[in-house]
Amino acid sequence: MSSPLTGPAADRPPLTPPSGPASSKASEVAHSHARGAEASARRAQNAQIMQASLQVSLKSGNDAQALLFRSAIDAINEHLAPVMGNNAIQNAAASQDNSAEATAGRILDFATGFFDAYAAQRPNDDPEQVARDFVDLIRGGFEKGFGEARDILSGLGVFAGDVESGVMKTHELVHKGLDDFLASKLPPAPETAATVVE
């Protein structure tokens, strides 16, 4: 029986994947390139968002609040994904009230609405610690989304005046709401006896 290969290729041994320290290094380089490609893709996506945002005129502070809301929800979704699965929180309809109060309320309602499901996944853990961990998780996601929205608005040159004050008010209201939510999940602090000075 003759080999289907002829010429110099027929004389070479078959190719086998490398192994040992060199292949490990190659694997590390490949993973490093993949991480770099992911970061590059993220930068390209942000550039596309900036370009699209430049093409769409921000008519009022309400549009900035909608951007803040979408960024916060996306980032919270990303942080919840390992625990709750993809798209744990869905964006609200575009015809919503985008005031600072309404935006903060939606962020808090969506995010804190998943607490029971989160806690159910940790039935043997200390309930106070579960509540603290959940709020930390949500706060981290919100801060990431808030930072991205602020950067986009700053890049558009609109993070000033009413837009800035509305966004910052939303930021303050979300943190206050998370503090209140956590306080509602913790036992009340022991009251100290009031001393009457006569």
N, C-alpha and C positions, 0 to 999 in steps of 0.2 A: 504494500500500500504506500502511496506516495503522499508527502505532506502537501497541503494546499498552499503553503508558503514556498516561494522559490527565491533564490538570491540570498543576500546577506541577512534578511529577516528570518529566514528558515534556520540559520545557524545560531540565533540568539535564544537564550532561555526565556520562558514566558515571564511577563512582568508580574511581580507580586507587590502588594502594598508594603511600604517600608514599615519597620517596627523599631522600637527602642527609643532612646533619647532624641534622636533626630526627628522621628515621626511625632513625638510628643511636642517638640519645639515647633514643628510645622503646624500641628493642630492648634497650638497656642497662637501662632501668627495668624492662622485662618480665623480663629475666634476674635482676635484683635481687629482684623480687617472687617469682620462682620459687625462688631460693635461700632467701628468707625463709620461703616456704611449706614448703620442705623442712625447714628448721630447726624450724619450728612443728610439722610432722608428727612430727619426731623427739622434740620435747618432749612432744607428746601421747602418743606411744608409750611414752615413759619414764613418764609419769603413769599410763598404763594398767597398765604393769608394776608400778609401785608399788602401785596399787589392788589388783591381783590378788594381789600378794605380801602385802598387809595382810589379805586375806581368807583366805589360806592360812597357817596358823600354822607358823612354823619350829620344828620339834620338837627339832632337835639341830644341832650343828655340821656334820654330814654334809650337811644340806640347803644350808647356806651354801657348802660346798665344791662342791656340784653347780652352784650358781648361778655361782660363780667359774669353774668349768670351762666352762659354757655361754657365759658372756660372753667368756672368753678365746678359745674356739674360733670364736665368731661374728666377733670382731674380727680374728683371724688370717685367717679366710676372706675378710673384707672386704679386708685388705691383700694377700692372695694373688690376689684376683680379677683384677687387671690383668695378672698374669703367668701365672697358672695357670687362670683361668676361675672361674666361680661355683661355690660349694660345694666348694672343694678339700678341705676337711676336714669330715667328718660327725660329728655328736654321737654319743656312745656311748649304749648302752642305759641306761634309768633305774635298773636294778637293779645298778648298779656299786658298787664300793668307792669311797667318797668321802673317804677319809683324805687328809691333805695329801700323803703320799708317792705314793699311787695317782693322785690328781688331777694332781700335777706330772708323774708318769710318763706319763699319757695325753696331756697337753698336749704334752710333749716328743716322744713317739712319733708322734703325728699330725703335728705340725708338721715335725719333722726328717725324717719319712718322705717328704717331697716334695722333699728336696734334690736327688736325682739328676735328677728331671724339671726342676727349676729350672736346675740346672747345664747340662743338655742344651740349654737354650734360649740359652746363652751359650758355645758351644764355642770361640770364639776369644778369650775373655777370660782374664785371669790367674786360675788356679784359686784362689789364695789370696784374691784380691779377690772372686771369686764367693762363696766361703764366708763371707767377712766381710759382704758385702751381704745374703746370705740370712739370716744370724743377725740382722743389724740389722732386716731386714724382719719376721722372726718376733718379735723383741723388741718392736718398735713395736706390732705387733698385740696381743701379750700385754699390754703396758702399758695399751693402750686398754681392752681387755676387763677387766683387773684393776681399773682406775679406775672403770669403770661398775659392776662388781659391788660394789666397796667403797662407792660412793655409794649404791647400792640398800640394801645391808645397814645402812649408817649411817642412811639415811632410815627404815628399819624399826626403828631403835633396837636392833639386835642385834649391831652390830659392836663387841663387847667380850668380855672373858673368853676362853673356849675358842674361840668363833667367830673372834675377832680373831687369836688366836695360831695357829689352824689356817690361816687365810687367809694370814697373814704368812709362815708356814712354807712354804706352797705357793709363794708369791712368791719366797722365797729359793731353794727347791729348783729352780724353773724357771730362774732366772738362773744358778745353778750348773750345771745341766744344759746350758744353752745355751753357757756358757763351756767346758764339757768337750767338747761337740759340736764347737765351733769348733777347739779345741786338737787334736781328732782329725783334722781336715781340713788342718791346717797342718803344715809340716815341723817336726821336733823342733828345739828351740833348741840351738845348739851348747853342748856341755858345756865348762865351764871346768875347767882342770887343778886338782886339789885340791893344795893346798900342805900339806906336813907340817911342823909346827913341832916341832923337837926340843929 
